[in-house]
């Protein structure tokens, strides 16, 4: 069994959540709150990755894991 590094896992989770955004947009008003939360989470993940802050990256990864279709 291979274990992903943080540098591998975070971009993969970001891509997965970005792929969910069109689904939630299609839902319309009922999906608006979740959409807003996803966008905030992605912004935080982008900032964490850009800064190289490992603790913030771990928090962002854990946050992104909470989203599902």
Secondary structure by P-SEA (a helix, b strand, c coil): cccccaaaaaaaaaaaaaaaaaaaaaacccaaaaaaaaaaaaaaaaaaaaaccaaaaaaaaaaaaaccc
